[in-house]
Amino acid sequence: MTAKEKAKELVSKFMNIDSDSKMFDGFNMPLFYSQRCALIAVGEIINSLTIKNYSDANNYEYWNKVKYEIEKL
């Protein structure tokens, strides 16, 4: 999956949080908040890769591209 596709998928998941949740009946989060949530999630992934001194530079680069694509939406 490309970084752009992953960015759209993550934001979409946050926009439609009612799919498996009984707490929110038909609630759709606005795009701005969905983007912020997706950026927080991706930021946590990037931080975990940094903290673990993860040697896979491609994975680190991929998630940074996803972050960039979310910011562009």
Secondary structure, 3 states (H helix, E strand, C coil): CCHHHHHHHHHHHHHCCCCCCCCCCCCCCCHHHHHHHHHHHHHHHHHHHHHCCCCCHHHHHHHHHHHHHHHHC
